[in-house]
Amino acid sequence: MAQFEFSQWLFDWIFSVKTFYFEWDVGNQTKSKTKHEVETVESEEVFSDDNLVPLGIQIQPEVAEPRFAVIGQTKSGRILHVVFALRIEKIRIISARPAHKKERFFYEKALRQE
C-alpha cells in the first residue's frame, strides 16, 4: 500500500485553485470503474469538496513521477481516496477508490476539527 507524506505546498495549492482541470489517459479512465466501481466524474467531484483532505506526496513505493493523494466526498456522499499526478496545471487521476475505514475516520476527524 502506498504511503504519503504531508506537503504544505499541496495543501496551499489545492485550497487556492478555483477551478480544476483534468487530463485522462485511456487506461486510467476505465481502471477505477473496473477495479473499484468509481466513475471518472466521481473522481473529479472530490476536488470540489470544500472539506477535501490532502494526504500529501507519495513516498513509498518510489515512483518516477510525483504522485499526490486526497480524500474527499462526491456529490452522492461517497468518500473516495484519489491518487493523481500534476501535468502542466492539470490533474491526471491515477486511481480512485472508496476510502478504507481508517481513511474515512481521518476524513471525518478533519471535518470535526474545522
Phi and psi in radians as a Rosetta constraint file:
Dihedral C 1 N 2 CA 2 C 2 CIRCULARHARMONIC -1.173 0.35
Dihedral N 2 CA 2 C 2 N 3 CIRCULARHARMONIC 2.590 0.35
Dihedral C 2 N 3 CA 3 C 3 CIRCULARHARMONIC -2.040 0.35
Dihedral N 3 CA 3 C 3 N 4 CIRCULARHARMONIC 2.494 0.35
Dihedral C 3 N 4 CA 4 C 4 CIRCULARHARMONIC -2.194 0.35
Dihedral N 4 CA 4 C 4 N 5 CIRCULARHARMONIC 2.575 0.35
Dihedral C 4 N 5 CA 5 C 5 CIRCULARHARMONIC -2.051 0.35
Dihedral N 5 CA 5 C 5 N 6 CIRCULARHARMONIC 2.322 0.35
Dihedral C 5 N 6 CA 6 C 6 CIRCULARHARMONIC -0.943 0.35
Dihedral N 6 CA 6 C 6 N 7 CIRCULARHARMONIC 2.461 0.35
Dihedral C 6 N 7 CA 7 C 7 CIRCULARHARMONIC -2.317 0.35
Dihedral N 7 CA 7 C 7 N 8 CIRCULARHARMONIC 1.996 0.35
Dihedral C 7 N 8 CA 8 C 8 CIRCULARHARMONIC -1.063 0.35
Dihedral N 8 CA 8 C 8 N 9 CIRCULARHARMONIC -0.649 0.35
Dihedral C 8 N 9 CA 9 C 9 CIRCULARHARMONIC -1.010 0.35
Dihedral N 9 CA 9 C 9 N 10 CIRCULARHARMONIC -0.815 0.35
Dihedral C 9 N 10 CA 10 C 10 CIRCULARHARMONIC -1.086 0.35
Dihedral N 10 CA 10 C 10 N 11 CIRCULARHARMONIC -0.799 0.35
Dihedral C 10 N 11 CA 11 C 11 CIRCULARHARMONIC -0.979 0.35
Dihedral N 11 CA 11 C 11 N 12 CIRCULARHARMONIC -0.878 0.35
Dihedral C 11 N 12 CA 12 C 12 CIRCULARHARMONIC -1.094 0.35
Dihedral N 12 CA 12 C 12 N 13 CIRCULARHARMONIC -0.750 0.35
Dihedral C 12 N 13 CA 13 C 13 CIRCULARHARMONIC -1.110 0.35
Dihedral N 13 CA 13 C 13 N 14 CIRCULARHARMONIC -0.836 0.35
Dihedral C 13 N 14 CA 14 C 14 CIRCULARHARMONIC -1.032 0.35
Dihedral N 14 CA 14 C 14 N 15 CIRCULARHARMONIC -0.723 0.35
Dihedral C 14 N 15 CA 15 C 15 CIRCULARHARMONIC -1.498 0.35
Dihedral N 15 CA 15 C 15 N 16 CIRCULARHARMONIC -0.025 0.35
Dihedral C 15 N 16 CA 16 C 16 CIRCULARHARMONIC -1.757 0.35
Dihedral N 16 CA 16 C 16 N 17 CIRCULARHARMONIC -0.347 0.35
Dihedral C 16 N 17 CA 17 C 17 CIRCULARHARMONIC -1.388 0.35
Dihedral N 17 CA 17 C 17 N 18 CIRCULARHARMONIC 2.269 0.35
Dihedral C 17 N 18 CA 18 C 18 CIRCULARHARMONIC -1.526 0.35
Dihedral N 18 CA 18 C 18 N 19 CIRCULARHARMONIC -0.651 0.35
Dihedral C 18 N 19 CA 19 C 19 CIRCULARHARMONIC -2.322 0.35
Dihedral N 19 CA 19 C 19 N 20 CIRCULARHARMONIC 2.253 0.35
Dihedral C 19 N 20 CA 20 C 20 CIRCULARHARMONIC -1.718 0.35
Dihedral N 20 CA 20 C 20 N 21 CIRCULARHARMONIC 2.486 0.35
Dihedral C 20 N 21 CA 21 C 21 CIRCULARHARMONIC -2.037 0.35
Dihedral N 21 CA 21 C 21 N 22 CIRCULARHARMONIC 2.491 0.35
Dihedral C 21 N 22 CA 22 C 22 CIRCULARHARMONIC -2.115 0.35
Dihedral N 22 CA 22 C 22 N 23 CIRCULARHARMONIC 2.607 0.35
Dihedral C 22 N 23 CA 23 C 23 CIRCULARHARMONIC -2.282 0.35
Dihedral N 23 CA 23 C 23 N 24 CIRCULARHARMONIC 2.281 0.35
Dihedral C 23 N 24 CA 24 C 24 CIRCULARHARMONIC -2.082 0.35
Dihedral N 24 CA 24 C 24 N 25 CIRCULARHARMONIC 2.389 0.35
Dihedral C 24 N 25 CA 25 C 25 CIRCULARHARMONIC -1.690 0.35
Dihedral N 25 CA 25 C 25 N 26 CIRCULARHARMONIC 2.750 0.35
Dihedral C 25 N 26 CA 26 C 26 CIRCULARHARMONIC -0.981 0.35
Dihedral N 26 CA 26 C 26 N 27 CIRCULARHARMONIC -0.769 0.35
Dihedral C 26 N 27 CA 27 C 27 CIRCULARHARMONIC -1.128 0.35
Dihedral N 27 CA 27 C 27 N 28 CIRCULARHARMONIC -0.786 0.35
Dihedral C 27 N 28 CA 28 C 28 CIRCULARHARMONIC -1.284 0.35
Dihedral N 28 CA 28 C 28 N 29 CIRCULARHARMONIC -0.347 0.35
Dihedral C 28 N 29 CA 29 C 29 CIRCULARHARMONIC -1.140 0.35
Dihedral N 29 CA 29 C 29 N 30 CIRCULARHARMONIC -0.543 0.35
Dihedral C 29 N 30 CA 30 C 30 CIRCULARHARMONIC -1.899 0.35
Dihedral N 30 CA 30 C 30 N 31 CIRCULARHARMONIC -0.295 0.35
Dihedral C 30 N 31 CA 31 C 31 CIRCULARHARMONIC -1.025 0.35
Dihedral N 31 CA 31 C 31 N 32 CIRCULARHARMONIC -0.844 0.35
Dihedral C 31 N 32 CA 32 C 32 CIRCULARHARMONIC -1.173 0.35
Dihedral N 32 CA 32 C 32 N 33 CIRCULARHARMONIC -0.597 0.35
Dihedral C 32 N 33 CA 33 C 33 CIRCULARHARMONIC -1.171 0.35
Dihedral N 33 CA 33 C 33 N 34 CIRCULARHARMONIC -0.804 0.35
Dihedral C 33 N 34 CA 34 C 34 CIRCULARHARMONIC -1.163 0.35
Dihedral N 34 CA 34 C 34 N 35 CIRCULARHARMONIC -0.820 0.35
Dihedral C 34 N 35 CA 35 C 35 CIRCULARHARMONIC -1.438 0.35
Dihedral N 35 CA 35 C 35 N 36 CIRCULARHARMONIC -0.592 0.35
Dihedral C 35 N 36 CA 36 C 36 CIRCULARHARMONIC -2.282 0.35
Dihedral N 36 CA 36 C 36 N 37 CIRCULARHARMONIC 0.070 0.35
Dihedral C 36 N 37 CA 37 C 37 CIRCULARHARMONIC 0.995 0.35
Dihedral N 37 CA 37 C 37 N 38 CIRCULARHARMONIC 0.724 0.35
Dihedral C 37 N 38 CA 38 C 38 CIRCULARHARMONIC -2.001 0.35
Dihedral N 38 CA 38 C 38 N 39 CIRCULARHARMONIC 2.084 0.35
Dihedral C 38 N 39 CA 39 C 39 CIRCULARHARMONIC -1.303 0.35
Dihedral N 39 CA 39 C 39 N 40 CIRCULARHARMONIC 2.682 0.35
Dihedral C 39 N 40 CA 40 C 40 CIRCULARHARMONIC -1.034 0.35
Dihedral N 40 CA 40 C 40 N 41 CIRCULARHARMONIC -0.695 0.35
Dihedral C 40 N 41 CA 41 C 41 CIRCULARHARMONIC -1.104 0.35
Dihedral N 41 CA 41 C 41 N 42 CIRCULARHARMONIC -0.614 0.35
Dihedral C 41 N 42 CA 42 C 42 CIRCULARHARMONIC -1.134 0.35
Dihedral N 42 CA 42 C 42 N 43 CIRCULARHARMONIC -0.723 0.35
Dihedral C 42 N 43 CA 43 C 43 CIRCULARHARMONIC -1.022 0.35
Dihedral N 43 CA 43 C 43 N 44 CIRCULARHARMONIC -0.740 0.35
Dihedral C 43 N 44 CA 44 C 44 CIRCULARHARMONIC -1.234 0.35
Dihedral N 44 CA 44 C 44 N 45 CIRCULARHARMONIC -0.610 0.35
Dihedral C 44 N 45 CA 45 C 45 CIRCULARHARMONIC -1.047 0.35
Dihedral N 45 CA 45 C 45 N 46 CIRCULARHARMONIC -0.554 0.35
Dihedral C 45 N 46 CA 46 C 46 CIRCULARHARMONIC -0.946 0.35
Dihedral N 46 CA 46 C 46 N 47 CIRCULARHARMONIC -0.641 0.35
Dihedral C 46 N 47 CA 47 C 47 CIRCULARHARMONIC -1.273 0.35
Dihedral N 47 CA 47 C 47 N 48 CIRCULARHARMONIC -0.179 0.35
Dihedral C 47 N 48 CA 48 C 48 CIRCULARHARMONIC -1.649 0.35
Dihedral N 48 CA 48 C 48 N 49 CIRCULARHARMONIC -0.085 0.35
Dihedral C 48 N 49 CA 49 C 49 CIRCULARHARMONIC -1.224 0.35
Dihedral N 49 CA 49 C 49 N 50 CIRCULARHARMONIC 2.077 0.35
Dihedral C 49 N 50 CA 50 C 50 CIRCULARHARMONIC -1.097 0.35
Dihedral N 50 CA 50 C 50 N 51 CIRCULARHARMONIC -0.319 0.35
Dihedral C 50 N 51 CA 51 C 51 CIRCULARHARMONIC -1.841 0.35
Dihedral N 51 CA 51 C 51 N 52 CIRCULARHARMONIC 0.325 0.35
Dihedral C 51 N 52 CA 52 C 52 CIRCULARHARMONIC -0.876 0.35
Dihedral N 52 CA 52 C 52 N 53 CIRCULARHARMONIC 2.398 0.35
Dihedral C 52 N 53 CA 53 C 53 CIRCULARHARMONIC -2.007 0.35
Dihedral N 53 CA 53 C 53 N 54 CIRCULARHARMONIC 1.888 0.35
Dihedral C 53 N 54 CA 54 C 54 CIRCULARHARMONIC -1.285 0.35
Dihedral N 54 CA 54 C 54 N 55 CIRCULARHARMONIC 2.189 0.35
Dihedral C 54 N 55 CA 55 C 55 CIRCULARHARMONIC -1.491 0.35
Dihedral N 55 CA 55 C 55 N 56 CIRCULARHARMONIC -0.564 0.35
Dihedral C 55 N 56 CA 56 C 56 CIRCULARHARMONIC 2.190 0.35
Dihedral N 56 CA 56 C 56 N 57 CIRCULARHARMONIC -2.750 0.35
Dihedral C 56 N 57 CA 57 C 57 CIRCULARHARMONIC -1.718 0.35
Dihedral N 57 CA 57 C 57 N 58 CIRCULARHARMONIC 2.491 0.35
Dihedral C 57 N 58 CA 58 C 58 CIRCULARHARMONIC -1.235 0.35
Dihedral N 58 CA 58 C 58 N 59 CIRCULARHARMONIC 2.241 0.35
Dihedral C 58 N 59 CA 59 C 59 CIRCULARHARMONIC -1.969 0.35
Dihedral N 59 CA 59 C 59 N 60 CIRCULARHARMONIC -0.370 0.35
Dihedral C 59 N 60 CA 60 C 60 CIRCULARHARMONIC -2.518 0.35
Dihedral N 60 CA 60 C 60 N 61 CIRCULARHARMONIC 2.416 0.35
Dihedral C 60 N 61 CA 61 C 61 CIRCULARHARMONIC -1.200 0.35
Dihedral N 61 CA 61 C 61 N 62 CIRCULARHARMONIC 2.788 0.35
Dihedral C 61 N 62 CA 62 C 62 CIRCULARHARMONIC -1.139 0.35
Dihedral N 62 CA 62 C 62 N 63 CIRCULARHARMONIC 2.472 0.35
Dihedral C 62 N 63 CA 63 C 63 CIRCULARHARMONIC -2.302 0.35
Dihedral N 63 CA 63 C 63 N 64 CIRCULARHARMONIC 2.692 0.35
Dihedral C 63 N 64 CA 64 C 64 CIRCULARHARMONIC -1.194 0.35
Dihedral N 64 CA 64 C 64 N 65 CIRCULARHARMONIC -0.664 0.35
Dihedral C 64 N 65 CA 65 C 65 CIRCULARHARMONIC -1.908 0.35
Dihedral N 65 CA 65 C 65 N 66 CIRCULARHARMONIC 2.335 0.35
Dihedral C 65 N 66 CA 66 C 66 CIRCULARHARMONIC -0.977 0.35
Dihedral N 66 CA 66 C 66 N 67 CIRCULARHARMONIC 2.354 0.35
Dihedral C 66 N 67 CA 67 C 67 CIRCULARHARMONIC -2.127 0.35
Dihedral N 67 CA 67 C 67 N 68 CIRCULARHARMONIC 2.580 0.35
Dihedral C 67 N 68 CA 68 C 68 CIRCULARHARMONIC -2.241 0.35
Dihedral N 68 CA 68 C 68 N 69 CIRCULARHARMONIC 2.839 0.35
Dihedral C 68 N 69 CA 69 C 69 CIRCULARHARMONIC -2.442 0.35
Dihedral N 69 CA 69 C 69 N 70 CIRCULARHARMONIC 2.591 0.35
Dihedral C 69 N 70 CA 70 C 70 CIRCULARHARMONIC -2.410 0.35
Dihedral N 70 CA 70 C 70 N 71 CIRCULARHARMONIC 2.773 0.35
Dihedral C 70 N 71 CA 71 C 71 CIRCULARHARMONIC -2.126 0.35
Dihedral N 71 CA 71 C 71 N 72 CIRCULARHARMONIC 2.277 0.35
Dihedral C 71 N 72 CA 72 C 72 CIRCULARHARMONIC -2.753 0.35
Dihedral N 72 CA 72 C 72 N 73 CIRCULARHARMONIC 3.007 0.35
Dihedral C 72 N 73 CA 73 C 73 CIRCULARHARMONIC -1.860 0.35
Dihedral N 73 CA 73 C 73 N 74 CIRCULARHARMONIC 2.468 0.35
Dihedral C 73 N 74 CA 74 C 74 CIRCULARHARMONIC -1.475 0.35
Dihedral N 74 CA 74 C 74 N 75 CIRCULARHARMONIC 2.989 0.35
Dihedral C 74 N 75 CA 75 C 75 CIRCULARHARMONIC -1.077 0.35
Dihedral N 75 CA 75 C 75 N 76 CIRCULARHARMONIC -0.491 0.35
Dihedral C 75 N 76 CA 76 C 76 CIRCULARHARMONIC -1.494 0.35
Dihedral N 76 CA 76 C 76 N 77 CIRCULARHARMONIC -0.046 0.35
Dihedral C 76 N 77 CA 77 C 77 CIRCULARHARMONIC 1.716 0.35
Dihedral N 77 CA 77 C 77 N 78 CIRCULARHARMONIC 0.006 0.35
Dihedral C 77 N 78 CA 78 C 78 CIRCULARHARMONIC -1.294 0.35
Dihedral N 78 CA 78 C 78 N 79 CIRCULARHARMONIC 2.424 0.35
Dihedral C 78 N 79 CA 79 C 79 CIRCULARHARMONIC -1.745 0.35
Dihedral N 79 CA 79 C 79 N 80 CIRCULARHARMONIC 2.105 0.35
Dihedral C 79 N 80 CA 80 C 80 CIRCULARHARMONIC -2.028 0.35
Dihedral N 80 CA 80 C 80 N 81 CIRCULARHARMONIC 2.647 0.35
Dihedral C 80 N 81 CA 81 C 81 CIRCULARHARMONIC -1.835 0.35
Dihedral N 81 CA 81 C 81 N 82 CIRCULARHARMONIC 2.089 0.35
Dihedral C 81 N 82 CA 82 C 82 CIRCULARHARMONIC -2.125 0.35
Dihedral N 82 CA 82 C 82 N 83 CIRCULARHARMONIC 2.220 0.35
Dihedral C 82 N 83 CA 83 C 83 CIRCULARHARMONIC -1.874 0.35
Dihedral N 83 CA 83 C 83 N 84 CIRCULARHARMONIC 2.377 0.35
Dihedral C 83 N 84 CA 84 C 84 CIRCULARHARMONIC -2.624 0.35
Dihedral N 84 CA 84 C 84 N 85 CIRCULARHARMONIC 2.878 0.35
Dihedral C 84 N 85 CA 85 C 85 CIRCULARHARMONIC -2.093 0.35
Dihedral N 85 CA 85 C 85 N 86 CIRCULARHARMONIC 2.788 0.35
Dihedral C 85 N 86 CA 86 C 86 CIRCULARHARMONIC -1.849 0.35
Dihedral N 86 CA 86 C 86 N 87 CIRCULARHARMONIC 2.298 0.35
Dihedral C 86 N 87 CA 87 C 87 CIRCULARHARMONIC -2.270 0.35
Dihedral N 87 CA 87 C 87 N 88 CIRCULARHARMONIC 1.746 0.35
Dihedral C 87 N 88 CA 88 C 88 CIRCULARHARMONIC 0.804 0.35
Dihedral N 88 CA 88 C 88 N 89 CIRCULARHARMONIC 1.031 0.35
Dihedral C 88 N 89 CA 89 C 89 CIRCULARHARMONIC 1.141 0.35
Dihedral N 89 CA 89 C 89 N 90 CIRCULARHARMONIC 0.271 0.35
Dihedral C 89 N 90 CA 90 C 90 CIRCULARHARMONIC -1.994 0.35
Dihedral N 90 CA 90 C 90 N 91 CIRCULARHARMONIC 2.583 0.35
Dihedral C 90 N 91 CA 91 C 91 CIRCULARHARMONIC -1.652 0.35
Dihedral N 91 CA 91 C 91 N 92 CIRCULARHARMONIC 2.171 0.35
Dihedral C 91 N 92 CA 92 C 92 CIRCULARHARMONIC -1.891 0.35
Dihedral N 92 CA 92 C 92 N 93 CIRCULARHARMONIC 1.851 0.35
Dihedral C 92 N 93 CA 93 C 93 CIRCULARHARMONIC -1.287 0.35
Dihedral N 93 CA 93 C 93 N 94 CIRCULARHARMONIC 2.207 0.35
Dihedral C 93 N 94 CA 94 C 94 CIRCULARHARMONIC -1.536 0.35
Dihedral N 94 CA 94 C 94 N 95 CIRCULARHARMONIC -0.821 0.35
Dihedral C 94 N 95 CA 95 C 95 CIRCULARHARMONIC -2.735 0.35
Dihedral N 95 CA 95 C 95 N 96 CIRCULARHARMONIC 2.690 0.35
Dihedral C 95 N 96 CA 96 C 96 CIRCULARHARMONIC -2.495 0.35
Dihedral N 96 CA 96 C 96 N 97 CIRCULARHARMONIC 2.365 0.35
Dihedral C 96 N 97 CA 97 C 97 CIRCULARHARMONIC -2.605 0.35
Dihedral N 97 CA 97 C 97 N 98 CIRCULARHARMONIC 2.805 0.35
Dihedral C 97 N 98 CA 98 C 98 CIRCULARHARMONIC -1.054 0.35
Dihedral N 98 CA 98 C 98 N 99 CIRCULARHARMONIC 2.430 0.35
Dihedral C 98 N 99 CA 99 C 99 CIRCULARHARMONIC -1.136 0.35
Dihedral N 99 CA 99 C 99 N 100 CIRCULARHARMONIC 2.480 0.35
Dihedral C 99 N 100 CA 100 C 100 CIRCULARHARMONIC -1.257 0.35
Dihedral N 100 CA 100 C 100 N 101 CIRCULARHARMONIC 2.946 0.35
Dihedral C 100 N 101 CA 101 C 101 CIRCULARHARMONIC -0.944 0.35
Dihedral N 101 CA 101 C 101 N 102 CIRCULARHARMONIC -0.817 0.35
Dihedral C 101 N 102 CA 102 C 102 CIRCULARHARMONIC -1.118 0.35
Dihedral N 102 CA 102 C 102 N 103 CIRCULARHARMONIC -0.663 0.35
Dihedral C 102 N 103 CA 103 C 103 CIRCULARHARMONIC -1.190 0.35
Dihedral N 103 CA 103 C 103 N 104 CIRCULARHARMONIC -0.703 0.35
Dihedral C 103 N 104 CA 104 C 104 CIRCULARHARMONIC -1.095 0.35
Dihedral N 104 CA 104 C 104 N 105 CIRCULARHARMONIC -0.742 0.35
Dihedral C 104 N 105 CA 105 C 105 CIRCULARHARMONIC -1.054 0.35
Dihedral N 105 CA 105 C 105 N 106 CIRCULARHARMONIC -0.792 0.35
Dihedral C 105 N 106 CA 106 C 106 CIRCULARHARMONIC -1.042 0.35
Dihedral N 106 CA 106 C 106 N 107 CIRCULARHARMONIC -0.774 0.35
Dihedral C 106 N 107 CA 107 C 107 CIRCULARHARMONIC -1.089 0.35
Dihedral N 107 CA 107 C 107 N 108 CIRCULARHARMONIC -0.837 0.35
Dihedral C 107 N 108 CA 108 C 108 CIRCULARHARMONIC -1.148 0.35
Dihedral N 108 CA 108 C 108 N 109 CIRCULARHARMONIC -0.614 0.35
Dihedral C 108 N 109 CA 109 C 109 CIRCULARHARMONIC -1.126 0.35
Dihedral N 109 CA 109 C 109 N 110 CIRCULARHARMONIC -0.726 0.35
Dihedral C 109 N 110 CA 110 C 110 CIRCULARHARMONIC -1.082 0.35
Dihedral N 110 CA 110 C 110 N 111 CIRCULARHARMONIC -0.648 0.35
Dihedral C 110 N 111 CA 111 C 111 CIRCULARHARMONIC -1.104 0.35
Dihedral N 111 CA 111 C 111 N 112 CIRCULARHARMONIC -0.725 0.35
Dihedral C 111 N 112 CA 112 C 112 CIRCULARHARMONIC -1.179 0.35
Dihedral N 112 CA 112 C 112 N 113 CIRCULARHARMONIC -0.426 0.35
Dihedral C 112 N 113 CA 113 C 113 CIRCULARHARMONIC -1.470 0.35
Dihedral N 113 CA 113 C 113 N 114 CIRCULARHARMONIC -0.110 0.35
